[in-house]
């Protein structure tokens, strides 16, 4: 908008026809532990509709201090051959990042930010059968991070990144791994 405020918003709608989708066959596969898994197969469905928004706002309080927010959200419906409408699988929950950055010196900045994801309860049939995803969906999370960038010379820079400062337990949607605990990365 101007030198102080930068705002970007992108909305989208995408239609796919003949989407390949994993669907249950109706057969149960016995497991060694006595449980059963539902057998899945792939088939072409009629259509899939996605809607979404990608947005960011960045505000410069002073020449050295700025803050911002990035937020992304996608919603999707699958229209099956039998007319049934269900959620699209592997849609991430609403997510983003909020930050405050301070330029200490020319070429050296420090920042604190939070990365977050909202809870995700709208699950596709295939996600309900996925052992990595609870049938209750995925809980939301918020982790805090410290970031610093130092432009040492025209051809060299040092990046410092301290992640998950509070050592919070979290899991990205559709992942079989918990998020990293407290960790630090330095890159030259």
C-alpha positions in Angstrom: 0.0 0.0 0.0 2.9 2.4 0.9 6.3 2.4 2.5 4.9 1.7 5.9 2.2 -1.0 5.2 2.4 -3.9 2.8 -0.7 -6.0 2.3 -1.2 -8.9 0.0 -4.3 -11.1 -0.4 -4.7 -13.9 -3.0 -7.9 -15.9 -3.2 -8.2 -18.9 -5.5 -10.7 -21.5 -6.7 -9.5 -24.5 -8.5 -11.6 -27.3 -10.1 -10.1 -30.6 -11.0 -12.1 -33.1 -13.0 -11.3 -36.8 -13.0 -9.3 -36.6 -9.8 -7.6 -39.9 -8.7 -8.8 -40.7 -5.2 -8.1 -43.5 -2.7 -11.3 -45.3 -1.8 -12.1 -48.3 0.4 -12.8 -51.6 -1.5 -14.9 -53.0 1.3 -12.3 -55.8 2.0 -10.6 -56.1 5.4 -6.9 -57.1 5.5 -5.9 -59.0 8.7 -2.9 -57.8 10.6 -0.5 -59.9 12.7 -1.7 -58.2 15.9 -5.3 -59.3 15.3 -6.6 -56.0 14.0 -7.7 -55.3 10.5 -7.0 -52.6 7.9 -9.5 -51.5 5.3 -8.1 -52.2 1.8 -8.0 -49.2 -0.4 -7.9 -48.7 -4.2 -7.4 -45.8 -6.5 -10.1 -44.6 -8.9 -11.0 -41.5 -10.9 -13.7 -39.4 -9.2 -15.9 -36.8 -10.9 -14.4 -33.6 -9.6 -12.7 -31.8 -6.8 -13.1 -28.2 -5.9 -10.6 -26.2 -3.9 -11.0 -22.7 -2.4 -8.3 -20.9 -0.6 -6.7 -17.7 0.6 -3.0 -16.7 1.0 -2.5 -13.4 2.8 0.2 -11.3 4.4 0.5 -8.0 6.1 3.8 -6.3 7.0 3.8 -3.0 9.0 6.9 -0.9 9.5 6.6 0.9 12.9 10.0 2.7 12.5 12.8 2.3 10.0 14.3 -0.4 12.2 11.2 -2.2 13.5 8.5 -4.1 11.6 5.9 -6.7 12.3 3.7 -8.9 10.2 1.3 -11.8 9.8 1.1 -14.5 7.2 -2.0 -16.6 7.0 -3.0 -19.4 4.6 -6.2 -21.4 4.4 -7.6 -24.0 1.9 -11.0 -25.7 1.8 -11.8 -28.6 -0.5 -14.7 -30.8 -1.5 -14.6 -34.0 -3.5 -17.7 -34.9 -5.6 -17.8 -38.6 -5.9 -19.4 -40.5 -8.8 -22.4 -41.4 -6.7 -23.1 -37.7 -5.9 -21.7 -37.9 -2.4 -19.7 -34.8 -1.3 -16.8 -35.3 1.1 -13.7 -33.5 2.3 -10.6 -33.6 0.1 -7.7 -35.4 1.7 -4.3 -33.9 2.7 -5.6 -30.4 3.0 -3.5 -28.6 5.5 -5.2 -26.7 8.4 -5.2 -22.9 8.4 -1.6 -21.9 9.2 0.8 -19.1 9.2 3.4 -17.0 11.0 3.5 -13.8 13.0 6.7 -11.9 13.5 8.5 -8.8 14.9 11.9 -7.9 13.4 14.4 -5.3 14.6 17.3 -4.1 12.4 20.1 -3.7 15.0 22.6 -2.4 12.5 22.8 -2.1 8.7 23.0 -5.7 7.7 22.1 -7.2 11.1 18.6 -8.0 12.2 17.0 -9.9 15.0 13.5 -11.2 15.2 11.0 -13.3 17.2 8.2 -15.1 15.5 5.6 -17.7 16.0 4.6 -20.4 13.6 1.1 -21.8 14.0 -1.5 -24.2 12.6 -5.1 -24.3 13.6 -6.8 -27.5 14.7 -8.0 -29.7 11.8 -11.1 -31.7 12.3 -12.5 -32.0 8.7 -11.1 -35.3 7.6 -11.5 -37.2 4.4 -12.4 -40.9 4.5 -8.8 -41.9 3.6 -7.5 -39.8 6.5 -9.9 -41.6 8.9 -8.2 -44.8 7.8 -4.6 -43.4 8.1 -2.9 -44.5 11.3 -0.9 -41.3 11.4 -4.0 -39.2 11.9 -6.3 -39.4 14.9 -10.0 -39.9 14.0 -10.4 -36.7 16.0 -8.1 -34.8 13.5 -5.0 -32.9 14.3 -4.6 -30.4 17.2 -3.5 -26.9 16.5 -0.1 -25.7 17.7 2.0 -22.6 18.1 5.8 -22.6 18.4 8.1 -19.7 19.1 11.3 -19.0 17.1 14.3 -16.6 17.3 15.7 -15.5 13.9 18.8 -13.5 13.1 20.5 -12.6 9.8 23.8 -10.9 9.5 25.1 -9.7 6.1 28.9 -10.0 6.9 30.1 -8.9 3.5 28.6 -8.6 0.0 29.2 -12.3 -0.5 28.7 -13.8 2.9 26.0 -13.9 5.5 25.2 -15.8 8.7 21.7 -17.0 9.5 20.8 -18.1 13.1 17.5 -19.9 13.8 16.4 -21.1 17.2 13.2 -23.2 16.8 10.5 -24.3 19.2 11.9 -22.3 22.1 9.4 -23.6 24.6 10.0 -27.2 23.5 6.3 -27.7 22.7 5.0 -31.1 21.5 3.2 -30.7 18.2 2.6 -32.6 15.0 2.0 -31.4 11.4 -1.3 -32.6 9.9 -0.8 -36.0 8.0 2.6 -36.5 9.5 3.8 -39.7 11.2 6.5 -37.7 13.1 6.2 -35.3 16.0 7.7 -31.9 15.4 11.2 -31.2 16.4 11.9 -30.2 20.0 14.0 -27.2 20.9 16.8 -26.9 18.3 19.2 -24.4 16.8 20.5 -24.0 13.2 23.4 -21.8 12.2 24.1 -21.4 8.5 27.0 -19.5 6.8 
